[in-house]
């Protein structure tokens, strides 16, 4: 392959042509990215949190074609959104006992 290119184009055919490759066009254009950013400001469902799957579903509706969850996650990261979930609390905890435990932890 390289030998054929060298024979056809000389030294220029052997060089690395990747720096001329701009890559693929983004899935969402600038307007759609602005719409996604605006959608990310609002809660998505009862949990109120966005994830890659939910962003991909939103993109699928806008683009009218299937979008993989990985693409949704990439756009979520690109727009600097993070999943921030509070730690789960024990459902059967005693509030008074919890306050006493917190006071003991802070005083040590």
C-alpha positions in Angstrom: 0.0 0.0 0.0 2.7 2.5 1.0 4.9 1.3 -1.8 2.1 1.9 -4.3 1.6 5.4 -3.0 5.3 6.1 -3.1 5.6 4.9 -6.7 2.6 7.0 -7.7 3.1 10.2 -5.7 6.8 10.1 -4.6 7.8 11.2 -1.1 4.6 13.1 -0.6 2.6 9.9 -0.8 4.4 8.3 2.1 3.7 11.2 4.5 1.0 11.0 7.3 -2.2 12.5 5.8 -4.1 12.5 9.1 -3.5 16.2 9.8 -5.5 17.0 6.7 -8.5 15.0 8.0 -10.9 17.3 9.8 -12.9 14.3 11.0 -16.6 13.8 10.9 -19.2 16.6 11.3 -20.8 16.8 14.7 -24.1 15.0 15.1 -25.8 18.2 16.4 -25.4 21.5 14.7 -24.9 24.7 16.7 -28.7 25.5 17.0 -29.4 21.9 18.2 -26.6 22.1 20.7 -28.1 25.3 22.1 -31.5 23.6 22.3 -29.9 20.7 24.1 -28.1 23.0 26.6 -31.5 24.7 27.2 -33.2 21.3 27.7 -30.4 20.3 30.2 -31.3 23.2 32.4 -34.8 21.7 33.1 -35.4 18.4 34.9 -35.9 15.5 32.6 -38.3 13.4 34.7 -39.2 12.6 38.2 -35.5 12.1 39.1 -34.6 15.5 37.5 -31.2 14.2 36.4 -29.9 13.7 32.9 -27.7 10.8 31.8 -26.3 9.5 28.5 -29.4 7.5 27.7 -31.8 10.4 28.3 -29.6 12.8 26.2 -29.4 10.2 23.4 -33.2 9.8 23.5 -33.6 13.6 23.2 -31.1 13.6 20.3 -33.0 10.8 18.6 -36.3 12.8 18.8 -34.6 15.9 17.4 -32.6 14.1 14.6 -35.4 11.6 13.9 -32.9 8.7 13.9 -31.5 6.4 16.5 -28.6 7.8 18.6 -26.4 5.5 20.8 -26.3 6.3 24.5 -22.5 6.8 24.2 -23.1 9.8 22.0 -25.5 11.2 24.5 -22.9 10.8 27.2 -20.3 12.5 25.1 -22.5 15.5 24.6 -23.3 15.6 28.3 -19.6 15.6 29.1 -18.8 18.1 26.4 -21.4 20.5 28.0 -19.7 19.9 31.3 -22.8 18.3 33.0 -22.2 15.8 35.8 -24.5 13.4 37.6 -24.6 14.6 41.2 -26.6 12.2 43.2 -27.0 12.5 47.0 -25.9 9.5 49.0 -28.9 7.3 49.8 -30.2 7.5 53.3 -31.3 4.5 55.4 -35.1 4.5 55.2 -35.6 3.2 58.8 -33.2 5.5 60.6 -34.1 7.3 63.8 -33.6 11.1 63.3 -32.6 11.6 66.9 -30.0 8.9 66.8 -28.7 10.4 63.5 -28.2 13.8 65.1 -26.4 12.3 68.1 -24.2 10.3 65.8 -23.4 13.5 63.8 -22.6 15.4 67.0 -20.2 12.7 68.1 -18.5 12.6 64.7 -17.9 16.4 64.7 -16.6 16.5 68.2 -13.9 13.9 67.7 
